Amino acid sequence: MIKYLATDLDGTLFYPRDRKNYLSKANLFFVQSFIDNGGKLILVSGRSVEFGERVVKKIGREATIIGYNGAVISDKGEILKRNPIPKEDLNAILAEVCSTYKMVGWMLFCDDGIYFKSPKNNRLSVLAMKVYNHSQKIYAENMYSKESEYENALKNKDVYKLMFMVGITQKKQREAQDFNRILRNAYESLECAWSNQVIEITEKGSSKGKSILEYCKLKNINKEEVAVVGDSGNDITMFKEFPNNSFCMQHGPASVHKYAKYTISKFEDLSRYLSKK
């Protein structure tokens, strides 16, 4: 019997998007009903814990939050895991990647928001990111783009996730996937995952799948009671750790589908499967 539902946010629980309420009415009704009937919801995303708390408030029910692709686990306000990238590793990968590869920009994910940096502090790139983040409305995270703010964060703040932006076109998605494979082989002390045109870096052991498994061990949960659902490359670790109850959204890449046992077109389709478990 499925008692725990671990779900990605963007492209999954937030599909389709509702720019006023985060979740569509159908998805909100489904997760509320799941919790009201004794289920436990786990929000697993590359986003911050603070953003996850906003979503929990909107759902109106308790939920565990696994943020930054697994670097932080928060349960009922209690931090069960906090795993920032060591400064030495962070500086090493930034120095090598930024001097070797052409990037649109990169971001540091910290407790208080995202710090954006573009190559040579390109003003057009900074402006484009500001406009894009503003256009996300309620989905926007706190973003800082001044060079002084970035440098201070790099030096003095815990960085839970580093994200490289390879590009914006569909062609860049394939490049990001290939680039991610190179980084994964080069930096064994880090976790590397790709999602669309970006690459996400976290400390070793801080992947979505490994952190859900870690949570299960902390709470003495049978992993066969957990279902996982996602849509992109950074969700593959969930599918690998929980293969028997893994669900991928139909609109996700074919290269991600193959790791999940089931494919669904709508998030609420989960009710059809979970009732049989």
Kinemage of the C-alpha trace (Angstrom):
@kinemage 1
@onewidth
@group {chain A} dominant
@subgroup {mainchain}
@vectorlist {calphas} color= white
{ca met a 1} P 0.000 0.000 0.000
{ca ile a 2} L 1.323 3.449 -0.921
{ca lys a 3} L 1.470 5.668 2.146
{ca tyr a 4} L 4.019 8.233 0.932
{ca leu a 5} L 3.969 10.254 -2.282
{ca ala a 6} L 7.225 12.021 -3.208
{ca thr a 7} L 6.667 14.499 -6.010
{ca asp a 8} L 8.703 16.923 -8.053
{ca leu a 9} L 7.220 20.424 -8.417
{ca asp a 10} L 7.930 22.133 -11.762
{ca gly a 11} L 6.527 20.096 -14.637
{ca thr a 12} L 4.881 17.642 -12.245
{ca leu a 13} L 2.790 18.875 -9.306
{ca phe a 14} L 2.808 22.277 -11.048
{ca tyr a 15} L 1.577 20.809 -14.350
{ca pro a 16} L -0.364 22.541 -15.706
{ca arg a 17} L 0.750 25.778 -14.085
{ca asp a 18} L -1.660 27.970 -12.161
{ca arg a 19} L -0.033 31.372 -11.717
{ca lys a 20} L -2.450 32.340 -8.947
{ca asn a 21} L -2.552 29.192 -6.832
{ca tyr a 22} L 0.633 27.209 -7.650
{ca leu a 23} L -1.399 24.003 -8.153
{ca ser a 24} L -4.303 23.418 -10.515
{ca lys a 25} L -7.608 22.675 -8.789
{ca ala a 26} L -7.444 19.018 -9.827
{ca asn a 27} L -3.914 18.545 -8.473
{ca leu a 28} L -4.720 20.389 -5.251
{ca phe a 29} L -7.811 18.253 -4.667
{ca phe a 30} L -5.831 15.075 -5.309
{ca val a 31} L -3.003 15.812 -2.839
{ca gln a 32} L -5.409 17.095 -0.182
{ca ser a 33} L -7.507 13.937 -0.510
{ca phe a 34} L -4.367 11.770 -0.406
{ca ile a 35} L -3.255 13.403 2.857
{ca asp a 36} L -6.746 13.432 4.376
{ca asn a 37} L -6.963 9.687 3.774
{ca gly a 38} L -3.797 9.014 5.749
{ca gly a 39} L -1.121 9.606 3.107
{ca lys a 40} L 2.076 11.599 3.568
{ca leu a 41} L 3.215 14.116 0.943
{ca ile a 42} L 6.909 14.769 0.262
{ca leu a 43} L 7.789 17.752 -1.946
{ca val a 44} L 11.090 17.028 -3.707
{ca ser a 45} L 12.547 19.734 -5.929
{ca gly a 46} L 15.553 21.780 -6.906
{ca arg a 47} L 13.873 24.785 -5.338
{ca ser a 48} L 14.514 26.245 -1.895
{ca val a 49} L 12.938 25.058 1.346
{ca glu a 50} L 11.418 28.523 1.727
{ca phe a 51} L 9.621 28.091 -1.594
{ca gly a 52} L 8.457 24.634 -0.511
{ca glu a 53} L 6.968 26.172 2.622
{ca arg a 54} L 4.924 28.516 0.445
{ca val a 55} L 3.495 25.522 -1.412
{ca val a 56} L 2.741 23.644 1.814
{ca lys a 57} L 0.824 26.677 3.072
{ca lys a 58} L -1.207 26.733 -0.136
{ca ile a 59} L -2.016 23.024 0.142
{ca gly a 60} L -3.175 23.580 3.706
{ca arg a 61} L -1.783 20.284 4.962
{ca glu a 62} L 1.499 19.109 6.477
{ca ala a 63} L 4.208 17.914 4.087
{ca thr a 64} L 7.894 17.098 4.210
{ca ile a 65} L 10.145 19.307 2.062
{ca ile a 66} L 13.296 18.060 0.339
{ca gly a 67} L 14.898 21.081 -1.290
{ca tyr a 68} L 17.872 21.878 -3.522
{ca asn a 69} L 17.674 18.417 -5.165
{ca gly a 70} L 18.169 16.746 -1.798
{ca ala a 71} L 20.686 18.984 -0.005
{ca val a 72} L 18.171 19.918 2.723
{ca ile a 73} L 15.391 17.891 4.332
{ca ser a 74} L 12.783 19.754 6.411
{ca asp a 75} L 10.022 17.917 8.261
{ca lys a 76} L 7.409 19.944 10.148
{ca gly a 77} L 9.880 22.805 10.452
{ca glu a 78} L 12.686 20.592 11.754
{ca ile a 79} L 15.829 20.398 9.616
{ca leu a 80} L 16.814 16.741 9.350
{ca lys a 81} L 19.598 17.283 6.831
{ca arg a 82} L 21.626 20.265 5.688
{ca asn a 83} L 24.382 19.460 3.206
{ca pro a 84} L 25.980 22.496 1.469
{ca ile a 85} L 28.694 22.133 -1.160
{ca pro a 86} L 32.156 22.455 0.443
{ca lys a 87} L 33.768 25.763 -0.556
{ca glu a 88} L 36.839 24.016 -1.921
{ca asp a 89} L 34.761 21.885 -4.310
{ca leu a 90} L 32.540 24.818 -5.226
{ca asn a 91} L 35.429 27.096 -6.138
{ca ala a 92} L 37.212 24.329 -8.049
{ca ile a 93} L 34.285 23.458 -10.321
{ca leu a 94} L 33.431 27.134 -10.899
{ca ala a 95} L 37.002 27.951 -11.893
{ca glu a 96} L 37.299 25.051 -14.308
{ca val a 97} L 33.842 25.157 -15.898
{ca cys a 98} L 33.648 28.934 -16.296
{ca ser a 99} L 37.060 29.076 -17.960
{ca thr a 100} L 36.452 26.087 -20.249
{ca tyr a 101} L 32.808 26.160 -21.327
{ca lys a 102} L 30.577 28.860 -22.734
{ca met a 103} L 27.631 29.475 -20.420
{ca val a 104} L 24.704 31.888 -20.342
{ca gly a 105} L 25.294 32.168 -16.602
{ca trp a 106} L 25.213 30.294 -13.317
{ca met a 107} L 23.413 30.500 -9.983
{ca leu a 108} L 24.226 29.851 -6.339
{ca phe a 109} L 21.263 28.563 -4.323
{ca cys a 110} L 21.447 29.749 -0.707
{ca asp a 111} L 19.047 29.950 2.246
{ca asp a 112} L 17.926 33.472 1.375
{ca gly a 113} L 17.651 33.111 -2.398
{ca ile a 114} L 19.480 32.694 -5.695
{ca tyr a 115} L 22.609 34.609 -6.667
{ca phe a 116} L 23.075 34.978 -10.432
{ca lys a 117} L 26.331 35.571 -12.269
{ca ser a 118} L 26.921 35.928 -16.001
{ca pro a 119} L 30.218 35.682 -17.913
{ca lys a 120} L 32.044 39.022 -17.683
{ca asn a 121} L 28.968 40.422 -15.889
{ca asn a 122} L 27.064 40.781 -19.154
{ca arg a 123} L 24.363 43.372 -18.509
{ca leu a 124} L 22.031 41.933 -21.129
{ca ser a 125} L 22.143 38.494 -19.476
{ca val a 126} L 21.490 40.016 -16.060
{ca leu a 127} L 18.538 42.008 -17.393
{ca ala a 128} L 17.131 38.958 -19.172
{ca met a 129} L 17.274 36.937 -15.938
{ca lys a 130} L 15.538 39.706 -13.993
{ca val a 131} L 12.771 39.912 -16.574
{ca tyr a 132} L 12.387 36.121 -16.683
{ca asn a 133} L 12.274 35.756 -12.904
{ca his a 134} L 9.714 38.555 -12.615
{ca ser a 135} L 7.554 36.909 -15.302
{ca gln a 136} L 7.307 33.764 -13.148
{ca lys a 137} L 5.091 35.680 -10.715
{ca ile a 138} L 4.297 33.424 -7.729
{ca tyr a 139} L 6.758 30.805 -9.026
{ca ala a 140} L 9.647 33.270 -8.769
{ca glu a 141} L 12.370 32.771 -6.171
{ca asn a 142} L 14.240 35.596 -4.427
{ca met a 143} L 17.010 36.552 -6.870
{ca tyr a 144} L 20.109 38.719 -6.475
{ca ser a 145} L 22.174 39.794 -9.482
{ca lys a 146} L 24.656 42.432 -8.293
{ca glu a 147} L 28.269 41.295 -8.562
{ca ser a 148} L 28.966 42.318 -4.956
{ca glu a 149} L 26.015 40.239 -3.742
{ca tyr a 150} L 27.222 37.223 -5.691
{ca glu a 151} L 30.784 37.507 -4.401
{ca asn a 152} L 29.569 37.810 -0.819
{ca ala a 153} L 27.385 34.727 -1.190
{ca leu a 154} L 30.203 32.736 -2.761
{ca lys a 155} L 32.535 33.619 0.089
{ca asn a 156} L 30.275 33.730 3.140
{ca lys a 157} L 27.047 31.800 2.576
{ca asp a 158} L 26.200 28.106 2.463
{ca val a 159} L 25.590 27.111 -1.154
{ca tyr a 160} L 23.323 24.067 -1.448
{ca lys a 161} L 23.102 23.938 -5.219
{ca leu a 162} L 25.094 25.319 -8.129
{ca met a 163} L 23.248 25.583 -11.423
{ca phe a 164} L 24.887 26.151 -14.815
{ca met a 165} L 22.716 27.555 -17.604
{ca val a 166} L 23.939 26.054 -20.874
{ca gly a 167} L 21.472 27.905 -23.114
{ca ile a 168} L 17.820 28.501 -23.903
{ca thr a 169} L 17.145 26.624 -27.163
{ca gln a 170} L 16.004 23.018 -27.584
{ca lys a 171} L 19.409 22.137 -29.044
{ca lys a 172} L 21.034 23.200 -25.794
{ca gln a 173} L 19.054 20.550 -23.913
{ca arg a 174} L 21.088 17.825 -25.584
{ca glu a 175} L 24.293 19.761 -24.934
{ca ala a 176} L 23.379 20.059 -21.260
{ca gln a 177} L 22.799 16.321 -21.046
{ca asp a 178} L 26.192 15.584 -22.616
{ca phe a 179} L 27.951 18.198 -20.489
{ca asn a 180} L 26.364 16.742 -17.362
{ca arg a 181} L 27.842 13.347 -18.206
{ca ile a 182} L 31.315 14.913 -18.468
{ca leu a 183} L 31.000 16.673 -15.116
{ca arg a 184} L 29.638 13.568 -13.408
{ca asn a 185} L 32.721 11.614 -14.474
{ca ala a 186} L 35.121 14.424 -13.591
{ca tyr a 187} L 33.792 15.282 -10.120
{ca glu a 188} L 33.137 12.129 -8.126
{ca ser a 189} L 32.702 14.136 -4.905
{ca leu a 190} L 29.645 15.919 -6.319
{ca glu a 191} L 26.189 15.004 -7.603
{ca cys a 192} L 25.441 16.202 -11.147
{ca ala a 193} L 22.000 16.210 -12.756
{ca trp a 194} L 20.505 17.846 -15.835
{ca ser a 195} L 17.088 19.388 -16.338
{ca asn a 196} L 16.221 20.816 -19.745
{ca gln a 197} L 19.029 23.294 -20.560
{ca val a 198} L 20.600 23.488 -17.120
{ca ile a 199} L 22.977 21.384 -15.020
{ca glu a 200} L 22.515 21.169 -11.266
{ca ile a 201} L 25.401 20.431 -8.890
{ca thr a 202} L 25.032 19.353 -5.247
{ca glu a 203} L 27.223 17.710 -2.646
{ca lys a 204} L 27.698 13.924 -2.842
{ca gly a 205} L 24.689 12.105 -1.412
{ca ser a 206} L 22.388 15.046 -2.085
{ca ser a 207} L 20.319 13.751 -4.973
{ca lys a 208} L 16.550 13.505 -4.897
{ca gly a 209} L 16.518 9.712 -4.779
{ca lys a 210} L 19.212 9.353 -2.116
{ca ser a 211} L 17.621 11.971 0.127
{ca ile a 212} L 14.188 10.349 -0.038
{ca leu a 213} L 15.855 7.059 0.867
{ca glu a 214} L 17.694 8.803 3.718
{ca tyr a 215} L 14.384 10.206 4.964
{ca cys a 216} L 12.850 6.718 4.841
{ca lys a 217} L 15.682 5.352 6.999
{ca leu a 218} L 15.351 8.195 9.503
{ca lys a 219} L 11.601 7.605 9.825
{ca asn a 220} L 11.730 3.799 9.529
{ca ile a 221} L 9.637 3.798 6.336
{ca asn a 222} L 9.374 0.773 4.069
{ca lys a 223} L 10.486 2.000 0.628
{ca glu a 224} L 7.783 -0.127 -1.018
{ca glu a 225} L 5.251 2.222 0.598
{ca val a 226} L 6.698 5.169 -1.340
{ca ala a 227} L 5.659 6.320 -4.820
{ca val a 228} L 7.775 8.869 -6.713
{ca val a 229} L 6.780 11.081 -9.630
{ca gly a 230} L 8.764 13.503 -11.779
{ca asp a 231} L 9.440 14.663 -15.320
{ca ser a 232} L 13.106 15.555 -15.892
{ca gly a 233} L 16.700 14.411 -15.632
{ca asn a 234} L 17.110 15.355 -11.984
{ca asp a 235} L 14.249 12.957 -11.155
{ca ile a 236} L 16.047 9.893 -12.528
{ca thr a 237} L 17.645 9.159 -9.151
{ca met a 238} L 14.132 8.876 -7.648
{ca phe a 239} L 13.114 6.371 -10.307
{ca lys a 240} L 16.260 4.326 -9.718
{ca glu a 241} L 15.864 4.193 -5.932
{ca phe a 242} L 12.111 3.452 -6.045
{ca pro a 243} L 11.661 1.533 -9.318
{ca asn a 244} L 8.501 -0.402 -8.468
{ca asn a 245} L 6.409 2.716 -7.809
{ca ser a 246} L 7.995 5.242 -10.175
{ca phe a 247} L 5.973 7.546 -12.422
{ca cys a 248} L 7.168 9.887 -15.180
{ca met a 249} L 5.081 12.622 -16.763
{ca gln a 250} L 4.335 12.017 -20.435
{ca his a 251} L 5.729 15.404 -21.513
{ca gly a 252} L 9.157 14.575 -20.044
{ca pro a 253} L 12.051 13.581 -22.331
{ca ala a 254} L 12.104 10.028 -23.684
{ca ser a 255} L 15.551 9.604 -22.134
{ca val a 256} L 13.903 10.068 -18.707
{ca his a 257} L 10.826 7.901 -19.364
{ca lys a 258} L 12.899 4.752 -19.651
{ca tyr a 259} L 13.890 4.911 -15.986
{ca ala a 260} L 10.309 4.976 -14.663
{ca lys a 261} L 7.938 2.026 -14.486
{ca tyr a 262} L 4.836 4.028 -15.402
{ca thr a 263} L 4.064 7.031 -17.593
{ca ile a 264} L 1.168 9.373 -16.834
{ca ser a 265} L -0.179 12.335 -18.785
{ca lys a 266} L -1.710 14.183 -15.817
{ca phe a 267} L -0.655 14.292 -12.175
{ca glu a 268} L -4.143 13.349 -11.011
{ca asp a 269} L -3.825 10.105 -13.016
{ca leu a 270} L -1.850 8.843 -10.024
{ca ser a 271} L -5.151 8.167 -8.242
{ca arg a 272} L -5.912 5.441 -10.774
{ca tyr a 273} L -2.662 3.627 -9.983
{ca leu a 274} L -2.322 4.249 -6.263
{ca ser a 275} L -5.788 2.879 -5.532
{ca lys a 276} L -4.576 -0.493 -6.807
{ca lys a 277} L -1.408 -0.530 -4.706
